[in-house]
Amino acid sequence: MTTDSPATLDLLSDLIARARRAGADAADAVHVEGTSIAHAQRLGETEKLERSEGQDLGLRVLVGRRQAVVSSSDLGRRALDELVERAVAMARVVPEDPYCGLAEPEAVARDWPDMDLSDPVEPSAETLIDWARRAEEAARAVPGVTNSEGAEAGWSRSRVSLVASNGFAGSYEGSGWSLSVSVLAGEGTGMERDYDFTSAVYGSDLRPPEDVGRSAGERAVRRLGPRKVATAKLPVVFDPRVSGGLVGHFAGAVNGQAIARGTSFLKDRMDQPVFAPGVAVIDDPLRPRGLRSRPFDGEGLPARRRSLVEDGVLRGWVLDLRSARQLGLASTGNAARGTGGPPSPTTTNLYLAAGSLAPDALLRQAGRGLYVTGLMGFGVNGVTGDYSRGASGFWIEDGRIAHPVSEVTIAGNLKDMFRTMVPANDLEFRYGTNAPTVLVPEMTVAGR
């Protein structure tokens, strides 16, 4: 079980008691505090080296079916008295919301597992500087790399504490480490840019700086000399760096707010096939050392692993209490909460489960088509599922990567793309939302 911060929980409990005395029927309060160190350099010269510390508190009060949220970074007694007074006064005059409210006391989390979310090590500035230097030097050492956009290394640690008048009280701590580098290859108008990065909860789980830098340089060089392709309907293979975006569009389509508003192309597809047989999509907030892991959600409900898609069939929405009440359902424990607004539903460690084929087998299955490594623009319609985005990557010929491609647009409809996509077996957990290499058997590729 995560160690709580007694002083902070006492502060929040006292704040809620004051809100109740001031006229609130119910209340909850969240406190976020954090420390971070960030370094950036370019061509060996430091461009940024900063350390920051901060905290913020958000109070939500409910008067009947009216709610208000106020926040403050000043935790002095006078400031908190004013916070309570302002919140209760606002809640008395805002319109009623029939769906707002706290969780029932019997539903809140009482204990939770330790997921090892906080690295006890805090790096020195010199360590981060060294990592960025080594990464950039390794990238610039790749033949064909001609310039650098810089390297960045960072570390952070934060604690989230939540207390509510329904009896919930808890907190957890998390850390994050990151290292990235971006370089340019080629000369003049033929220059190409690419990058690589690594991020983890524990610094010891990061890839070595030299590996990150070398990969960034090789990616940039590989993009040199791109060609345009003729417009056609072709198979499209999505690299893991971009395939997670497809899962993100799925998450938006099953978000409780979109379902309650009727603005999702999947709103009528519960318990129906939306992916091919065998495909699974999982949301796992309890993943040890997961980048988005958490023991409880923003409303104090227990976090739990859920299969949103099983064997291709849609099995669940992503709900907080408010959207669940609108739909006549129970919350799925997916509420997220900041200090400046009410909870809203969101996913955690979301991923498309790995398939059985190797990426090379997907390329052979595609035969001739496009391998996408970069996407641009936001041409996705959440109501209809229409999908159109600028893309870059590589041409596939005879089941193999042939040459780089740029200035193309790929288009289709997410309903068709989901129903036919084939995941490879190379799933890695590098982002908050992850997917392996994915083949979509047919899309419109618009080129020259």
SVG drawing of the C-alpha trace seen along z (x, -y; Angstrom):
<svg xmlns="http://www.w3.org/2000/svg" viewBox="-31 -35 62 51">
<polyline fill="none" stroke="black" stroke-width="0.4" points="0.0,0.0 1.3,-3.5 2.5,-5.5 0.2,-8.4 1.3,-11.9 -0.4,-12.5 0.1,-16.2 -1.4,-16.8 -4.3,-14.5 -5.0,-16.3 -4.9,-19.6 -7.4,-18.4 -9.7,-16.8 -9.7,-20.1 -10.5,-22.0 -13.5,-19.7 -14.8,-20.1 -14.6,-23.9 -16.5,-23.6 -19.2,-21.5 -19.5,-24.1 -19.8,-26.9 -22.9,-25.2 -21.6,-22.5 -23.5,-19.3 -20.4,-17.4 -16.9,-18.2 -13.6,-16.8 -10.1,-18.3 -7.1,-17.3 -3.5,-18.4 -0.6,-18.1 3.0,-18.8 6.0,-18.2 9.6,-18.8 11.4,-18.6 14.8,-19.1 15.2,-19.8 18.2,-20.2 18.4,-21.1 21.5,-21.5 22.3,-22.0 25.6,-21.4 27.2,-20.9 26.0,-24.2 23.5,-24.4 20.2,-26.1 18.3,-25.3 19.0,-24.0 16.3,-24.5 14.8,-23.1 11.2,-23.8 9.1,-23.0 5.4,-23.7 2.1,-22.7 -1.5,-23.4 -4.8,-22.6 -8.3,-22.2 -11.5,-22.2 -14.8,-21.0 -18.0,-21.7 -21.5,-20.6 -24.7,-22.4 -27.5,-20.1 -27.0,-19.4 -24.8,-22.4 -21.0,-22.2 -18.1,-24.6 -14.4,-24.1 -11.7,-26.6 -8.0,-26.2 -5.1,-27.9 -1.3,-27.6 -1.4,-29.6 -2.0,-27.1 -2.1,-29.8 -5.1,-29.7 -6.5,-33.0 -6.2,-32.0 -7.9,-28.7 -10.7,-30.4 -11.3,-32.6 -11.1,-29.5 -13.9,-27.8 -16.0,-31.0 -15.6,-31.5 -16.4,-27.9 -19.6,-27.7 -20.8,-31.0 -20.2,-29.9 -21.9,-26.6 -25.1,-28.3 -25.5,-30.3 -24.4,-28.0 -27.0,-26.0 -28.0,-22.5 -26.2,-19.5 -28.4,-16.4 -25.4,-14.0 -22.7,-15.6 -21.9,-14.1 -19.4,-12.1 -19.1,-8.3 -21.2,-6.3 -19.1,-5.6 -19.2,-1.9 -17.7,-2.2 -14.5,-4.1 -11.1,-2.4 -9.9,-1.4 -6.5,0.2 -4.5,0.7 -1.3,2.4 2.1,0.9 3.0,0.6 6.6,-0.8 5.8,-4.1 8.4,-6.3 12.2,-5.9 13.9,-6.9 16.9,-8.3 17.0,-12.0 19.6,-12.8 22.1,-15.6 22.1,-18.2 25.5,-16.9 24.0,-13.5 21.3,-14.9 23.9,-17.1 26.1,-14.1 23.2,-12.0 22.1,-14.7 25.7,-15.3 26.3,-11.6 23.0,-11.2 23.7,-14.3 27.3,-13.2 26.2,-9.7 23.6,-11.2 26.0,-13.6 28.5,-10.8 26.2,-9.0 27.5,-9.5 25.2,-11.8 24.0,-13.8 24.8,-17.5 23.1,-19.4 21.3,-19.1 18.1,-20.4 19.4,-19.4 19.0,-16.9 17.0,-17.1 17.1,-15.1 14.6,-15.5 13.4,-14.1 10.3,-14.7 8.6,-13.5 5.1,-14.3 2.5,-13.4 -1.2,-13.4 -3.5,-13.4 -7.2,-13.2 -9.7,-13.5 -13.5,-13.5 -16.5,-13.9 -17.6,-10.3 -14.8,-8.9 -12.1,-8.5 -8.5,-9.6 -5.4,-8.6 -2.3,-9.6 0.4,-8.2 3.8,-9.3 5.2,-8.9 8.5,-9.7 9.4,-10.1 12.7,-10.2 13.2,-11.1 15.9,-11.6 15.4,-12.7 17.5,-13.9 16.6,-15.4 19.0,-15.8 19.1,-16.8 20.7,-14.9 21.6,-16.1 22.2,-19.5 20.1,-22.5 16.6,-21.8 17.3,-18.0 17.6,-18.0 15.5,-15.6 14.8,-15.6 14.1,-12.7 14.4,-12.0 14.3,-9.3 13.6,-9.2 13.3,-7.1 11.1,-7.6 10.5,-5.5 9.4,-5.7 12.8,-4.5 16.0,-6.0 17.6,-2.5 14.9,-1.5 15.9,-4.1 17.8,-3.1 21.5,-4.1 22.1,-7.7 24.3,-6.3 21.6,-4.0 19.0,-6.8 21.4,-9.2 22.6,-6.6 19.0,-5.6 17.9,-9.3 20.8,-9.8 20.2,-6.7 16.5,-7.5 17.3,-11.0 19.7,-9.6 17.3,-6.9 14.8,-9.6 17.1,-11.3 15.9,-11.4 12.2,-10.9 10.0,-10.3 6.4,-11.0 4.0,-8.2 0.9,-8.1 -2.5,-8.1 -3.9,-4.6 -5.7,-2.3 -3.0,-0.4 -2.1,1.5 -0.7,-0.8 1.6,0.4 1.8,-1.8 5.1,-1.9 4.8,-1.6 5.7,-5.2 2.4,-6.2 0.2,-3.1 -0.7,-4.1 -2.5,-7.1 -5.1,-4.7 -5.7,-3.3 -6.0,-6.9 -8.8,-7.5 -10.5,-4.4 -10.2,-5.8 -11.9,-9.0 -14.7,-7.0 -15.4,-5.0 -15.0,-8.0 -18.1,-8.3 -18.6,-12.0 -18.7,-11.3 -21.1,-8.4 -23.4,-10.4 -23.5,-13.2 -24.1,-10.8 -21.0,-12.1 -19.1,-8.9 -19.1,-6.6 -19.1,-3.7 -22.0,-4.8 -24.3,-1.9 -21.6,0.8 -21.5,2.1 -21.1,6.0 -20.6,6.0 -17.4,6.7 -15.5,3.5 -12.1,5.1 -11.1,8.4 -11.4,11.6 -8.6,12.1 -7.8,8.4 -7.8,7.1 -7.5,3.5 -6.7,3.2 -6.6,0.4 -4.3,1.2 -3.9,-1.4 -2.2,1.2 0.8,1.9 4.0,1.9 6.2,-1.1 3.6,-2.1 3.9,-5.6 0.2,-6.3 -0.4,-3.9 -2.4,-4.9 -4.0,-3.1 -7.3,-4.9 -9.0,-7.3 -9.8,-11.0 -13.0,-10.3 -11.4,-7.8 -12.7,-4.7 -10.5,-1.6 -8.4,-1.4 -8.7,1.9 -7.5,3.6 -10.2,3.7 -10.5,5.3 -12.3,2.7 -12.1,5.0 -12.1,8.9 -11.7,11.0 -12.6,8.0 -15.8,7.3 -16.4,3.9 -17.0,4.7 -16.9,1.4 -16.9,-2.4 -14.5,-4.6 -16.6,-6.3 -16.4,-8.6 -19.3,-9.0 -20.9,-11.8 -20.9,-10.1 -21.9,-6.8 -25.0,-8.4 -26.0,-10.0 -25.9,-6.5 -27.5,-4.7 -24.3,-2.7 -21.6,-2.4 -18.3,-4.3 -15.4,-2.2 -13.0,-4.0 -11.5,-6.1 -12.0,-9.6 -9.1,-12.0 -8.9,-15.1 -6.9,-18.2 -7.0,-21.0 -8.9,-23.5 -11.9,-21.5 -14.2,-18.6 -13.4,-15.0 -13.6,-13.7 -13.1,-10.2 -9.7,-9.1 -7.7,-6.0 -4.4,-5.1 -1.9,-2.6 -4.0,-1.8 -2.7,0.7 -3.5,2.8 -2.4,6.3 0.3,7.9 -0.7,10.2 1.1,13.4 2.9,12.2 6.4,10.5 6.6,7.1 8.4,8.5 5.5,10.9 3.1,7.9 5.3,6.3 5.2,9.4 1.5,9.6 1.2,5.9 3.3,6.7 3.2,3.2 2.1,0.2 3.1,-2.5 5.0,-2.1 4.1,-5.1 6.6,-6.5 5.2,-10.1 1.8,-11.7 0.8,-15.3 -2.5,-17.2 -5.6,-16.2 -8.1,-15.2 -10.2,-12.8 -14.0,-13.1 -15.1,-11.5 -18.7,-11.5 -18.3,-9.7 -14.9,-8.0 -13.6,-9.6 -9.8,-9.7 -7.4,-11.8 -3.8,-12.8 -0.6,-13.8 2.0,-11.1 5.6,-10.3 7.5,-7.0 8.7,-4.4 7.5,-2.6 6.9,1.1 7.8,3.1 7.7,6.9 7.2,7.1 10.3,5.0 11.1,1.4 12.2,-0.2 12.7,-4.0 11.6,-7.0 8.3,-8.7 7.0,-12.1 4.1,-14.6 1.4,-12.0 -2.0,-11.8 -3.6,-8.7 -7.4,-8.4 -10.0,-5.9 -12.7,-5.4 -11.8,-4.2 -14.7,-1.8 -13.2,0.0 -9.6,-0.4 -10.4,1.1 -12.4,3.9 -9.5,5.1 -6.3,4.1 -3.7,6.7 -1.4,6.2 2.2,7.5 4.0,9.2 6.3,6.3 4.4,4.5 6.6,2.3 5.4,0.0 7.1,-3.3 4.2,-5.7 1.0,-6.1 -0.9,-4.6 0.9,-1.8 0.4,0.5 2.6,2.8 3.2,2.5 -0.2,2.5 -1.3,3.4 -4.5,1.8 -5.1,3.8 -6.6,0.9 -6.5,-2.9 -6.4,-5.7 -2.9,-7.0 -3.0,-10.3 0.3,-11.5 1.1,-13.1"/>
</svg>
